[in-house]
Amino acid sequence: MERMQFKTSIKAGAEKVYDTMLGPDTFKQWTAVFNPTSGFEGSWAKDAKILFTGISKEGKKEGMVGIIKENIPNQYVSILYTGLLDGDKEVTEGPEIEGWAGGYENYSFEERNGLTDLTVEVDVNDKMLAYFKETYPKALEKLKALCEA
């Protein structure tokens, strides 16, 4: 697994960026870059389980299972991925999840002079490196546009 880092500066306060990034409706908008049906179920509260969901091309619910390891509003969010969602079943062990379970996705928000520097660090397995390198910057551009609108 490799830790990738993506950064953007957004012309909005950290509270606006945080709320837009994690809000149920706006989350769906910026993460649609990854999957047009993306969303989440659960809570962003520290120690809460959260499911990142989408519908596959075959019409099946799928996604990732995570635990919110830290959530300091407007400053930092850390997600530990623990499994995959396969329909309504959470898969937390076995060959399907080896190579990426135990990975983190962290968001840092740093506000200064009316701008918020957003840094995303995400652990990515070798098979997904090229995809994330291409797709994550597009998702952050969408988030930036939502925050600055």
Buried (B, 14 or more C-beta within 10 A) or exposed (E): BEEBEBEBEBEBBBEBBBBBBBBEEBBBBBBBBBBEBBBBEBEBEEEEBBBBBBBEEEEEBBBBBBBBEEBEEBBBBBBBBBBBBBEEEBBEEEEEBEEBBEBBBBBBBBBEEEBBBBBBBBBBBEEBEEEBEEEBBEBBEBBBEBBEE
